Amino acid sequence: MMYVLYALAAIFILDSLRMRGRLSALAVAPPSGDAVSANHRFITAPGVTVDDTTQRAVSAWARTNGLDLVDIVPQDLPAVRAMSLAQVVDPLRYRRDRIAAGRTVGHAFLVSEDVATRSRMPDSVDDPAAFARLAGRLKHFAPTTSDLVVATAVRAAPTDYTRRLAVLRAVIGPMTTIAMFVQPVFWLLMGLGVWASPIAGLVALGAWHLQPLLSIAGTKIHSRDLIVATLFRAPIEVGMLIATLARRRPDPGDPVVAARPIYDSLLAQGTGRFFEARRETCPLCNSGDLRIQVRAHDLLQHKPGTFHLERCRSCGHVFQNPRLTLEGLDFYYKDFYDGLGEAGMEMIFGFGDEPYHARAKSVTEVATPTRWLDVGAGHGHFCCVAKGDLPDTTFDGLDLSESIDEAERRGWVRKGYRGLFPELAPTIAGNYDAVSMSHYLEHTLDPRAEVAAARTALSPGGVLMIEVPDPEFFLGRLLGKYWLPWFQPQHQHLLSVKNLDTILREHQLTPLAWHRGAAHQRVDFFFAVWLALDRIAPPARLPWRWRGAVSSAWRLGVWTVGFPFVVLGLLADRIADPFFRRAKISNTYRVVARREA
């Protein structure tokens, strides 16, 4: 216990230095006598006004730095809020992080007319949570021209505890529950430490109390409550947590509540119509020698239904059987990538850009494309990142959902096609010298038709890049239904390397490079724990599965106890990653193939 507490104290000190570095890196807008640019508009949070002096200073700073979006940070930001800002924003990376969501301290921001027009930004916002969501969305329209700046002439508005929980949900989405209760876990650990090992416990408690002072003193932020927050941090933060939970008020436009009648109607006739009849033969080789690989429920959204993945003993193909009907696909995709699930998916797809760079590099190692089509582009995250690597390449995107329209408005794709690829391919025949399908093929009803469509869209000599889960990876068997890449009910077909190679060659696409190991994604153990905990204690507020206060309390307890296992899963993935890469085995593989003349 003693060593754990000393390690905890060290973590607190190191975290303080990290936050200090970030707050010190914030820029301060110098005073300016110039008028506010006609191209600039200011949006304020409810109850906030921005004086003329600040508007002129921020407008001039935005012009000087070529910025379209600037979040205004009051210099006297309270200590706890300043540390929260430092936890989620690294000013040195913020401007160049092309796919990160925007962040705000909830005061005001400047936005250019171009971004305001393309984003269809409202003229005003009357709710703090809506303000946070708007700030997060707007950065996607100014991916490399967004920043934060400290304004010396404004004072921070008080925290609205009735909306604080809603604001947290707007900022960190599905991670809100964990973020809210990580600190109580630390408090409990420190309390037990003071009792079991007084010296080590007091060292850890002292390091935690010193965090505000170590993080903020001498930086660009001059918190008026710094000394008070340092001396009385424990009661202050306990009071904030209680106020956040006790004083929260329902969201007047709660989309979950609004969706309940819709799902009641969709489920009134049961789920039978969402499934086709079970097929007796493999869709790749027609063999009738099938066995069940995985039997699972919807562990992602917790919608009703039981799903089966079967493996062909003859060719090894894994496919959903019975598969979903078109009506079933509509039901299970609804509110996953858009609607209620859009914020969570944006957070996941924008979490890091390393995989996107790797996918682009796999193509540029064998070709130099000028016209690139990304199929299954979603909101265009890959295209946005790859554009930074290949500024002379034109990126277009294709998707079934309205997300592709948003991608075009953002400027992340030049043109967005909406529809089924096999149907659209003849209209764009030979238009592209590169086509990419990243974690797309496994979602489709007919992988052969999709590969044929890619060949049609490619010009002779063009290259196709495909990245998919590897159903032969041993952890798929070990973790069973909790292995994330099984991803039921969305994944229809999981192609082995051998089977994908066969399909490519059938369509005169010659594989040039296979990436095993190098394409591995660190998700196996972390998400296995996550999915297991989420199955034991699913969210209480789902429009297709509504539960009361008891379920919320049960979820809180399960996730509080289970949080250390989530951390262990994360560590296990990081430890295993280099071994998988060296052994050239992985949960994901990538292939680059060239279209023959």
C-alpha positions as CSV (number, residue, x, y, z in Angstrom):
1,M,0.0,0.0,0.0
2,M,2.8,2.4,0.9
3,Y,4.5,2.1,-2.5
4,V,1.1,2.5,-4.3
5,L,0.6,5.8,-2.4
6,Y,4.1,7.1,-3.2
7,A,3.5,6.2,-6.9
8,L,0.2,8.0,-6.7
9,A,2.0,11.1,-5.3
10,A,4.5,11.0,-8.1
11,I,1.7,10.7,-10.7
12,F,0.0,13.8,-9.2
13,I,3.3,15.8,-9.4
14,L,4.0,14.8,-12.9
15,D,0.4,15.6,-14.0
16,S,0.8,19.0,-12.4
17,L,3.9,19.7,-14.4
18,R,2.1,18.6,-17.6
19,M,-0.8,20.9,-16.9
20,R,1.6,23.7,-16.1
21,G,3.3,23.3,-19.4
22,R,0.0,23.5,-21.2
23,L,-1.3,26.6,-19.4
24,S,2.1,28.3,-19.9
25,A,1.8,27.7,-23.6
26,L,-1.4,29.6,-23.9
27,A,-1.1,32.9,-25.9
28,V,-2.3,36.2,-24.5
29,A,-4.1,38.6,-26.9
30,P,-2.3,42.0,-26.8
31,P,-4.4,45.2,-26.8
32,S,-5.3,46.6,-30.2
33,G,-6.6,49.9,-31.4
34,D,-7.9,48.4,-34.7
35,A,-11.6,47.9,-35.3
36,V,-13.1,44.4,-35.2
37,S,-12.9,42.8,-38.6
38,A,-16.1,42.7,-40.6
39,N,-15.3,39.0,-41.2
40,H,-15.4,38.2,-37.5
41,R,-18.4,37.3,-35.4
42,F,-18.6,36.7,-31.6
43,I,-20.7,34.1,-29.9
44,T,-21.1,34.2,-26.2
45,A,-22.3,31.7,-23.6
46,P,-25.6,32.5,-21.7
47,G,-25.1,35.5,-19.4
48,V,-21.8,36.5,-20.9
49,T,-20.8,39.7,-22.6
50,V,-17.5,40.5,-24.3
51,D,-16.4,44.1,-24.1
52,D,-15.2,46.1,-27.0
53,T,-11.6,46.1,-25.8
54,T,-11.5,42.3,-25.8
55,Q,-13.2,42.1,-29.1
56,R,-10.7,44.3,-30.8
57,A,-7.8,42.5,-29.2
58,V,-9.0,39.0,-30.1
59,S,-10.0,40.1,-33.6
60,A,-6.5,41.5,-34.3
61,W,-4.8,38.4,-32.8
62,A,-7.0,36.2,-35.1
63,R,-6.1,38.3,-38.2
64,T,-2.4,38.2,-37.3
65,N,-2.3,34.5,-36.9
66,G,-4.7,33.6,-39.7
67,L,-7.3,32.0,-37.5
68,D,-11.0,31.3,-38.2
69,L,-12.0,30.2,-34.7
70,V,-10.7,31.5,-31.4
71,D,-11.9,30.4,-27.9
72,I,-11.6,33.3,-25.4
73,V,-10.1,32.2,-22.1
74,P,-10.7,34.6,-19.2
75,Q,-7.4,35.3,-17.4
76,D,-9.0,34.9,-14.0
77,L,-10.4,31.4,-14.8
78,P,-11.0,29.6,-11.5
79,A,-8.4,27.0,-10.6
80,V,-10.4,23.9,-11.0
81,R,-11.7,25.0,-14.4
82,A,-8.2,26.0,-15.4
83,M,-6.9,22.5,-14.6
84,S,-9.9,20.9,-16.4
85,L,-8.9,23.0,-19.5
86,A,-5.3,21.8,-19.2
87,Q,-6.5,18.2,-19.0
88,V,-8.3,18.3,-22.4
89,V,-6.3,20.9,-24.4
90,D,-2.6,20.9,-25.4
91,P,-2.1,24.4,-26.9
92,L,1.1,23.3,-28.7
93,R,-0.9,20.6,-30.7
94,Y,-4.4,22.1,-30.8
95,R,-4.0,24.1,-34.0
96,R,-2.3,21.3,-36.0
97,D,-4.5,18.5,-34.7
98,R,-6.7,18.3,-37.8
99,I,-9.4,16.0,-36.5
100,A,-9.7,16.9,-32.8
101,A,-13.0,18.3,-31.6
102,G,-13.0,22.0,-30.5
103,R,-12.7,22.9,-26.8
104,T,-14.0,25.8,-24.9
105,V,-13.9,27.2,-21.4
106,G,-17.6,28.1,-21.9
107,H,-17.2,31.9,-22.1
108,A,-17.1,33.1,-25.7
109,F,-15.4,32.5,-29.1
110,L,-14.7,34.4,-32.3
111,V,-15.7,32.7,-35.6
112,S,-15.1,33.8,-39.2
113,E,-18.0,34.4,-41.5
114,D,-16.8,31.6,-43.8
115,V,-16.9,29.0,-41.0
116,A,-20.2,30.4,-39.6
117,T,-21.8,30.1,-43.1
118,R,-20.5,26.6,-43.9
119,S,-21.4,25.2,-40.5
120,R,-24.8,26.9,-40.5
121,M,-24.0,28.3,-37.1
122,P,-26.9,29.9,-35.2
123,D,-26.8,33.6,-34.3
124,S,-26.9,32.9,-30.6
125,V,-26.9,30.0,-28.0
126,D,-29.0,30.0,-24.9
127,D,-27.7,26.9,-23.1
128,P,-24.2,26.1,-21.8
129,A,-24.2,22.5,-23.1
130,A,-25.3,23.7,-26.6
131,F,-22.5,26.2,-26.5
132,A,-20.0,23.5,-25.7
133,R,-21.4,21.3,-28.5
134,L,-21.2,24.2,-31.0
135,A,-17.6,24.9,-30.1
136,G,-16.7,21.3,-30.5
137,R,-18.3,21.1,-33.9
138,L,-16.9,24.4,-35.3
139,K,-13.3,23.3,-35.1
140,H,-14.1,20.7,-37.7
141,F,-14.7,23.5,-40.1
142,A,-11.4,25.2,-39.2
143,P,-9.2,22.1,-38.5
144,T,-5.9,24.0,-38.7
145,T,-7.0,27.6,-38.1
146,S,-8.4,27.2,-34.6
147,D,-6.8,28.2,-31.3
148,L,-7.4,29.5,-27.7
149,V,-6.3,32.8,-26.4
150,V,-6.2,34.4,-23.0
151,A,-8.1,37.7,-22.7
152,T,-7.0,40.0,-19.8
153,A,-10.0,42.3,-19.7
154,V,-12.7,39.7,-19.1
155,R,-13.8,38.0,-15.9
156,A,-14.9,34.4,-15.8
157,A,-18.6,33.7,-15.5
158,P,-19.7,31.6,-12.5
159,T,-20.3,27.8,-13.0
160,D,-23.9,26.9,-13.7
161,Y,-24.2,23.6,-11.7
162,T,-27.7,22.9,-13.1
163,R,-26.1,22.4,-16.5
164,R,-22.5,21.3,-15.6
165,L,-23.3,17.6,-16.1
166,A,-24.8,18.3,-19.5
167,V,-21.7,20.3,-20.4
168,L,-19.4,17.5,-19.4
169,R,-21.5,15.1,-21.6
170,A,-21.2,17.5,-24.5
171,V,-17.4,17.7,-24.1
172,I,-16.3,14.1,-23.3
173,G,-19.4,12.1,-24.3
174,P,-19.4,8.4,-23.3
175,M,-16.4,9.0,-21.0
176,T,-18.4,11.3,-18.7
177,T,-19.3,8.6,-16.2
178,I,-15.7,7.5,-15.8
179,A,-14.5,11.1,-15.7
180,M,-17.0,12.0,-13.0
181,F,-16.0,9.1,-10.7
182,V,-12.3,8.7,-11.2
183,Q,-11.6,11.3,-8.5
184,P,-13.8,9.6,-5.9
185,V,-11.8,6.5,-6.5
186,F,-8.6,8.4,-5.8
187,W,-10.2,10.0,-2.7
188,L,-11.1,6.6,-1.4
189,L,-7.6,5.3,-2.1
190,M,-6.0,8.3,-0.3
191,G,-8.4,8.0,2.6
192,L,-7.6,4.3,3.0
193,G,-3.9,5.2,2.7
194,V,-3.9,7.7,5.5
195,W,-5.5,5.1,7.7
196,A,-3.3,2.2,6.7
197,S,0.0,4.0,6.0
198,P,-0.3,7.5,7.5
199,I,3.0,9.0,6.1
200,A,2.6,7.8,2.6
201,G,-1.1,8.6,2.6
202,L,-0.4,12.2,3.7
203,V,2.3,12.5,1.0
204,A,-0.2,11.5,-1.6
205,L,-2.9,13.7,-0.2
206,G,-0.5,16.7,0.0
207,A,0.6,16.2,-3.6
208,W,-3.0,16.2,-4.8
209,H,-3.8,19.3,-2.8
210,L,-0.7,21.1,-4.2
211,Q,-1.8,20.4,-7.8
212,P,-3.6,23.8,-8.3
213,L,-0.6,25.8,-7.1
214,L,2.0,23.7,-9.1
215,S,-0.2,23.8,-12.2
216,I,-1.2,27.5,-12.3
217,A,1.1,29.8,-10.4
218,G,3.2,31.8,-12.7
219,T,1.4,30.8,-15.9
220,K,-0.8,32.8,-18.2
221,I,-3.8,32.1,-15.9
222,H,-4.2,34.2,-12.8
223,S,-6.9,32.4,-10.8
224,R,-8.2,34.5,-8.0
225,D,-9.1,31.5,-5.9
226,L,-5.7,29.8,-6.3
227,I,-4.7,29.8,-2.7
228,V,-8.1,28.8,-1.5
229,A,-8.4,26.0,-4.0
230,T,-5.0,24.7,-2.9
231,L,-5.7,24.7,0.8
232,F,-9.3,23.5,0.6
233,R,-9.3,21.5,-2.6
234,A,-10.9,18.4,-1.0
235,P,-14.1,20.0,0.3
236,I,-14.3,22.3,-2.8
237,E,-14.2,19.4,-5.2
238,V,-16.5,17.2,-3.1
239,G,-19.0,20.1,-3.0
240,M,-18.7,20.5,-6.8
241,L,-19.4,16.9,-7.4
242,I,-22.5,16.9,-5.1
243,A,-23.8,20.1,-6.7
244,T,-23.3,18.7,-10.2
245,L,-25.4,15.7,-9.4
246,A,-27.9,17.2,-7.0
247,R,-28.7,20.4,-8.9
248,R,-28.7,19.1,-12.4
249,R,-31.9,19.7,-14.3
250,P,-33.3,17.8,-17.3
251,D,-32.3,18.9,-20.7
252,P,-35.4,20.6,-22.3
253,G,-34.5,19.2,-25.7
254,D,-33.3,15.8,-24.5
255,P,-32.9,13.7,-27.7
256,V,-33.0,10.4,-25.8
257,V,-36.5,11.2,-24.4
258,A,-37.6,12.4,-27.9
259,A,-36.5,9.2,-29.5
260,R,-38.4,6.8,-27.1
261,P,-41.7,6.9,-29.0
262,I,-39.9,6.3,-32.3
263,Y,-38.3,3.1,-30.9
264,D,-41.4,2.0,-29.2
265,S,-43.1,2.0,-32.6
266,L,-40.2,0.2,-34.3
267,L,-40.1,-2.5,-31.7
268,A,-43.9,-3.0,-31.4
269,Q,-43.8,-5.9,-33.8
270,G,-40.7,-7.6,-32.4
271,T,-37.3,-8.1,-34.1
272,G,-38.2,-11.0,-36.4
273,R,-38.5,-8.9,-39.5
274,F,-34.9,-7.6,-39.0
275,F,-33.4,-11.0,-40.0
276,E,-33.3,-12.9,-43.3
277,A,-33.7,-16.7,-43.3
278,R,-30.6,-18.5,-42.3
279,R,-28.6,-19.6,-45.3
280,E,-27.3,-23.2,-45.5
281,T,-24.1,-22.6,-47.5
282,C,-21.1,-20.3,-47.4
283,P,-21.5,-17.2,-49.5
284,L,-17.9,-17.5,-50.7
285,C,-17.4,-21.1,-51.6
286,N,-21.0,-22.6,-51.3
287,S,-19.8,-25.3,-48.9
288,G,-22.5,-26.5,-46.4
289,D,-20.0,-27.3,-43.7
290,L,-20.7,-24.5,-41.3
291,R,-20.3,-24.0,-37.5
292,I,-21.1,-21.2,-35.1
293,Q,-18.1,-19.1,-34.3
294,V,-19.7,-16.5,-32.1
295,R,-23.2,-16.0,-30.5
296,A,-23.6,-12.5,-29.3
297,H,-26.0,-9.7,-28.3
298,D,-25.6,-6.1,-29.3
299,L,-22.9,-5.1,-26.8
300,L,-22.4,-1.7,-28.4
301,Q,-25.9,-0.1,-28.3
302,H,-27.7,-2.8,-26.3
303,K,-30.5,-3.0,-28.8
304,P,-32.6,-6.3,-28.6
305,G,-31.6,-9.3,-30.7
306,T,-29.3,-12.3,-30.8
307,F,-26.7,-12.5,-33.6
308,H,-24.6,-15.4,-34.9
309,L,-21.3,-15.4,-36.8
310,E,-20.7,-18.7,-38.5
311,R,-17.4,-20.1,-39.9
312,C,-17.1,-22.2,-43.1
313,R,-15.0,-25.2,-42.3
314,S,-14.1,-25.4,-46.0
315,C,-12.7,-22.0,-46.8
316,G,-12.6,-20.4,-43.3
317,H,-14.9,-17.5,-44.1
318,V,-16.7,-15.9,-41.2
319,F,-20.1,-14.3,-41.9
320,Q,-23.3,-13.3,-40.1
321,N,-26.0,-16.0,-40.4
322,P,-28.8,-15.2,-40.5
323,R,-27.9,-11.8,-41.8
324,L,-29.8,-8.6,-41.3
325,T,-32.5,-7.4,-43.7
326,L,-32.3,-3.9,-45.1
327,E,-34.9,-3.0,-42.5
328,G,-32.7,-4.6,-39.8
329,L,-29.6,-2.7,-41.0
330,D,-31.6,0.5,-40.8
331,F,-32.7,-0.3,-37.2
332,Y,-29.3,-1.3,-35.9
333,Y,-27.3,1.4,-37.6
334,K,-29.8,4.1,-36.5
335,D,-28.3,6.5,-33.9
336,F,-24.9,4.8,-34.1
337,Y,-22.8,6.9,-36.4
338,D,-25.2,9.8,-36.4
339,G,-28.1,11.0,-34.3
340,L,-27.6,10.0,-30.7
341,G,-24.3,8.2,-31.4
342,E,-22.7,10.9,-33.5
343,A,-20.8,12.7,-30.6
344,G,-19.4,9.4,-29.4
345,M,-18.3,8.3,-32.9
346,E,-16.7,11.7,-33.5
347,M,-14.7,11.3,-30.3
348,I,-13.5,7.8,-31.3
349,F,-12.6,8.7,-34.9
350,G,-10.9,11.9,-33.8
351,F,-9.0,10.2,-30.9
352,G,-5.7,10.0,-32.8
353,D,-4.4,10.4,-36.3
354,E,-1.7,7.8,-36.3
355,P,-3.8,5.1,-38.1
356,Y,-4.8,7.5,-40.8
357,H,-1.2,8.5,-41.5
358,A,-0.3,4.8,-41.7
359,R,-3.0,4.1,-44.2
360,A,-2.0,7.0,-46.5
361,K,1.7,5.9,-46.3
362,S,0.9,2.3,-47.3
363,V,-0.4,3.7,-50.6
364,T,2.2,6.4,-51.2
365,E,4.9,3.7,-50.8
366,V,3.8,2.1,-54.1
367,A,2.1,5.0,-55.9
368,T,1.6,8.8,-56.0
369,P,-2.1,9.3,-56.4
370,T,-3.7,12.6,-57.5
371,R,-7.4,11.6,-57.3
372,W,-8.4,9.6,-54.2
373,L,-11.8,8.1,-53.3
374,D,-12.3,7.0,-49.7
375,V,-15.3,4.6,-49.5
376,G,-17.1,4.4,-46.2
377,A,-15.7,7.9,-45.5
378,G,-18.1,8.8,-42.7
379,H,-17.3,12.4,-41.7
380,G,-14.1,12.3,-43.7
381,H,-11.5,11.9,-40.9
382,F,-9.1,9.9,-43.0
383,C,-9.3,12.4,-45.9
384,C,-8.7,15.4,-43.6
385,V,-5.6,13.8,-42.1
386,A,-4.3,12.5,-45.4
387,K,-4.7,15.9,-47.0
388,G,-2.1,17.2,-44.6
389,D,0.3,14.5,-45.9
390,L,-0.6,14.8,-49.6
391,P,-1.6,18.5,-50.2
392,D,-1.5,18.0,-54.0
393,T,-4.0,15.1,-53.9
394,T,-7.8,15.6,-54.3
395,F,-9.8,13.6,-51.8
396,D,-13.5,12.6,-52.4
397,G,-15.6,10.4,-50.1
398,L,-18.5,8.0,-50.4
399,D,-20.9,6.9,-47.6
400,L,-24.5,5.9,-47.1
401,S,-25.3,8.4,-44.3
402,E,-25.7,12.1,-44.1
403,S,-22.2,12.3,-42.5
404,I,-20.7,12.6,-46.0
405,D,-22.7,15.7,-46.6
406,E,-21.2,17.2,-43.4
407,A,-17.8,16.1,-44.6
408,E,-18.2,18.1,-47.8
409,R,-19.4,21.2,-45.8
410,R,-16.4,20.9,-43.6
411,G,-14.1,20.8,-46.5
412,W,-12.7,17.5,-45.4
413,V,-13.6,16.0,-48.8
414,R,-13.9,17.9,-52.1
415,K,-17.0,16.0,-53.1
416,G,-19.2,13.6,-51.1
417,Y,-21.1,10.8,-52.9
418,R,-24.1,9.4,-51.0
419,G,-25.3,6.0,-51.8
420,L,-24.3,2.3,-52.5
421,F,-20.9,1.9,-54.0
422,P,-21.8,-0.8,-56.5
423,E,-24.6,1.4,-57.8
424,L,-22.5,4.6,-58.0
425,A,-19.4,3.0,-59.4
426,P,-20.4,3.1,-63.1
427,T,-21.0,6.9,-62.9
428,I,-17.4,7.5,-61.7
429,A,-15.7,4.7,-63.8
430,G,-11.9,5.3,-64.2
431,N,-12.0,8.6,-62.3
432,Y,-9.6,7.7,-59.5
433,D,-6.0,6.5,-59.2
434,A,-6.5,5.5,-55.6
435,V,-9.5,4.0,-53.7
436,S,-9.4,3.2,-50.0
437,M,-11.8,1.0,-47.9
438,S,-10.8,1.2,-44.2
439,H,-13.0,-0.9,-42.0
440,Y,-15.7,-0.8,-44.6
441,L,-15.8,-4.1,-46.4
442,E,-16.8,-6.1,-43.3
443,H,-20.0,-4.0,-43.1
444,T,-21.2,-4.8,-46.6
445,L,-23.7,-7.3,-47.8
446,D,-21.5,-8.5,-50.7
447,P,-17.8,-8.0,-50.5
448,R,-17.2,-9.2,-54.1
449,A,-19.6,-6.5,-55.4
450,E,-17.7,-3.9,-53.5
451,V,-14.3,-5.0,-54.8
452,A,-15.7,-5.0,-58.3
453,A,-17.0,-1.5,-57.8
454,A,-13.5,-0.4,-56.7
455,R,-12.0,-1.8,-59.8
456,T,-14.6,0.1,-61.9
457,A,-13.8,3.4,-60.2
458,L,-10.0,2.9,-60.6
459,S,-8.1,4.0,-63.6
460,P,-5.7,1.4,-65.1
461,G,-2.7,1.1,-62.9
462,G,-4.6,2.7,-60.0
463,V,-4.3,1.2,-56.5
464,L,-6.8,-0.1,-54.0
465,M,-6.1,-0.1,-50.2
466,I,-8.3,-2.3,-48.0
467,E,-8.0,-2.5,-44.2
468,V,-10.2,-5.1,-42.3
469,P,-10.2,-7.1,-39.1
470,D,-8.4,-10.4,-39.2
471,P,-10.8,-13.2,-38.2
472,E,-7.8,-15.6,-37.8
473,F,-6.3,-13.6,-34.9
474,F,-6.1,-15.9,-31.9
475,L,-7.6,-13.3,-29.5
476,G,-10.8,-13.6,-31.4
477,R,-11.2,-17.1,-30.1
478,L,-9.8,-16.4,-26.7
479,L,-12.0,-13.3,-25.9
480,G,-15.1,-14.7,-27.7
481,K,-18.0,-12.3,-28.1
482,Y,-16.1,-9.6,-26.1
483,W,-13.5,-9.3,-29.0
484,L,-14.4,-5.9,-30.4
485,P,-13.8,-6.7,-34.1
486,W,-16.6,-9.3,-34.1
487,F,-18.7,-6.0,-33.8
488,Q,-22.2,-7.5,-33.9
489,P,-24.6,-6.8,-35.4
490,Q,-22.8,-4.5,-37.9
491,H,-20.1,-6.8,-39.3
492,Q,-21.6,-9.0,-42.0
493,H,-18.4,-10.6,-43.4
494,L,-15.0,-11.1,-41.9
495,L,-12.5,-12.0,-44.6
496,S,-9.3,-13.9,-44.0
497,V,-6.1,-12.9,-45.9
498,K,-6.5,-16.0,-48.1
499,N,-10.1,-15.2,-49.0
500,L,-9.5,-11.5,-49.7
501,D,-6.5,-12.4,-51.9
502,T,-8.7,-14.7,-53.9
503,I,-11.4,-12.0,-54.4
504,L,-8.8,-9.4,-55.4
505,R,-7.3,-11.7,-58.0
506,E,-10.7,-12.6,-59.3
507,H,-11.2,-8.9,-60.2
508,Q,-7.7,-8.4,-61.8
509,L,-6.4,-6.6,-58.7
510,T,-2.8,-7.7,-57.9
511,P,-1.7,-7.4,-54.3
512,L,1.5,-5.4,-54.0
513,A,1.9,-5.4,-50.2
514,W,0.3,-7.0,-47.2
515,H,0.6,-5.3,-43.8
516,R,0.3,-7.7,-40.9
517,G,1.3,-6.6,-37.4
518,A,2.0,-3.1,-38.6
519,A,-1.8,-2.6,-38.9
520,H,-2.5,-3.8,-35.4
521,Q,-4.9,-1.7,-33.3
522,R,-4.5,-1.5,-29.5
523,V,-8.1,-2.3,-28.6
524,D,-8.4,-6.0,-27.7
525,F,-8.1,-6.2,-23.9
526,F,-9.3,-2.6,-23.2
527,F,-12.6,-3.1,-25.1
528,A,-13.1,-6.7,-23.8
529,V,-13.2,-5.2,-20.3
530,W,-15.3,-2.3,-21.4
531,L,-17.9,-4.5,-23.2
532,A,-18.1,-6.9,-20.3
533,L,-18.7,-4.1,-17.8
534,D,-21.2,-2.5,-20.1
535,R,-23.1,-5.7,-20.5
536,I,-23.2,-6.2,-16.7
537,A,-24.4,-2.6,-16.2
538,P,-25.6,-1.0,-19.4
539,P,-26.6,2.6,-19.6
540,A,-30.0,3.3,-18.0
541,R,-31.0,6.1,-20.4
542,L,-31.4,4.4,-23.8
543,P,-34.6,5.1,-25.9
544,W,-34.9,1.4,-26.7
545,R,-34.0,0.2,-23.2
546,W,-35.2,2.6,-20.5
547,R,-34.3,1.9,-16.8
548,G,-34.7,3.8,-13.6
549,A,-32.6,5.2,-10.8
550,V,-31.7,1.7,-9.5
551,S,-30.1,0.8,-12.8
552,S,-28.1,4.1,-12.7
553,A,-26.9,3.4,-9.2
554,W,-26.0,-0.2,-10.2
555,R,-24.0,1.1,-13.3
556,L,-22.2,3.6,-11.1
557,G,-21.2,0.9,-8.7
558,V,-20.1,-1.6,-11.3
559,W,-18.0,1.0,-13.2
560,T,-16.4,2.3,-10.1
561,V,-15.3,-1.2,-9.1
562,G,-14.4,-2.1,-12.6
563,F,-12.4,1.0,-13.5
564,P,-9.0,-0.5,-12.4
565,F,-9.7,-3.4,-14.8
566,V,-10.3,-0.9,-17.6
567,V,-6.8,0.6,-16.9
568,L,-5.3,-2.9,-16.8
569,G,-6.8,-3.7,-20.2
570,L,-5.4,-0.5,-21.6
571,L,-1.9,-1.4,-20.2
572,A,-2.2,-5.0,-21.5
573,D,-2.9,-3.7,-25.0
574,R,0.1,-1.4,-24.9
575,I,2.4,-4.1,-23.6
576,A,1.2,-6.7,-26.2
577,D,1.4,-4.3,-29.1
578,P,5.1,-4.5,-29.9
579,F,5.1,-8.3,-29.6
580,F,2.2,-8.6,-32.1
581,R,4.0,-6.2,-34.5
582,R,7.2,-8.1,-34.4
583,A,5.5,-11.4,-34.9
584,K,3.5,-9.9,-37.8
585,I,0.2,-11.1,-36.3
586,S,-2.6,-8.6,-35.6
587,N,-6.3,-8.0,-35.1
588,T,-6.3,-6.0,-38.3
589,Y,-4.5,-6.3,-41.7
590,R,-4.1,-4.1,-44.7
591,V,-3.5,-4.8,-48.3
592,V,-2.6,-2.5,-51.3
593,A,-3.4,-3.9,-54.7
594,R,-3.0,-2.5,-58.2
595,R,-5.6,-2.7,-61.0
596,E,-4.2,-4.4,-64.0
597,A,-4.9,-3.0,-67.5
